[in-house]
Amino acid sequence: MGKKEGDMTQEKERPAGSQSLFRGLMLIEILSNYPNGCPLALLSELAGLNKSTVHRLLQGLQSCGYVTTAPAAGSYRLTTKFIAVGQKALSSLNIIHIAAPHLEALNIATGKTINFSSREDDHAILIYKLEPTTGMLRTRAYIGQHMPLYCSAMGKIYMAFGQPEYVKSYWESHQEEIQPLTRNTITELPEMYKELAQIRESSMAMDREENEIGVSCIAVPVFDIHGRVPYAVSISLSTSRLKQIGESNLLKPLQETAQAISRELGFTVRD
């Protein structure tokens, strides 16, 4: 697993009387990594809690319909109720209702994978995705995925249009995370500064097989009424197909889509 399951296991200040809530959420996060079920003993070990406490918390989650027993004896797994809750949370975001028609039109026009993300702290969160209507390529990205900023096209958009001092701070605090996923991944700060300057100048970012060999991505910013960039939209496709189509032929409809969403968010181009 790498890190011990969930940062939630770390001691932190919590509101009085919320211990059971935090422990229950911690169990949910752990179980999310075990789709086929997690044995009670292992769950207890990962959570750092005794078995009786874990069992009591699981009974509470079971009574609410969020956890059920798994086929393997003494194991537990999450239920599909989380899918329904997650979909409701996503649909409650007005941005989805605003952006979806534009993203669907882009998907039909290009036939390619369309990604839409929001910025959350040090990650780009994929909140909407449309699969390609032509071709067979399916990217590994999924709705709800937390994408690192340094190796994704949309992530680089957020760095380029964020606070100038943020990039250095991000780089210094994420040294363990910033690793070469492919031979094209940018892992040196001076090179990233140069990349971000080009992104600001052109208002577009590229993932040139920096995250996954054989897959390229073009991203552009979505501005809000204050001129900030809380969202980004991108097109993903195979590198070989991108070379055939040409960046410019995809960039134009991509930019038009982002501009249409930006206008609905109240953004106007200032002279």
HELIX and SHEET records of a PDB file:
HELIX    1   1 ASP A    7  THR A    9  5                                   3    
HELIX    2   2 GLN A   19  LEU A   31  1                                  13    
HELIX    3   3 LEU A   40  ALA A   47  1                                   8    
HELIX    4   4 LYS A   51  SER A   63  1                                  13    
HELIX    5   5 LYS A   81  SER A   91  1                                  11    
HELIX    6   6 ASN A   94  THR A  110  1                                  17    
HELIX    7   7 ALA A  153  ALA A  160  1                                   8    
HELIX    8   8 TYR A  166  SER A  173  1                                   8    
HELIX    9   9 LEU A  189  SER A  202  1                                  14    
HELIX   10  10 THR A  239  ILE A  245  1                                   7    
HELIX   11  11 GLU A  247  GLU A  264  1                                  18    
SHEET    1   A 3 CYS A  38  PRO A  39  0                                        
SHEET    2   A 3 SER A  75  LEU A  78 -1                                        
SHEET    3   A 3 VAL A  67  THR A  69 -1                                        
SHEET    1   B 6 HIS A 146  PRO A 148  0                                        
SHEET    2   B 6 HIS A 123  LEU A 130 -1                                        
SHEET    3   B 6 THR A 113  GLU A 120 -1                                        
SHEET    4   B 6 TYR A 231  SER A 238 -1                                        
SHEET    5   B 6 VAL A 215  VAL A 222 -1                                        
SHEET    6   B 6 ALA A 205  ARG A 208 -1                                        
END                                                                             
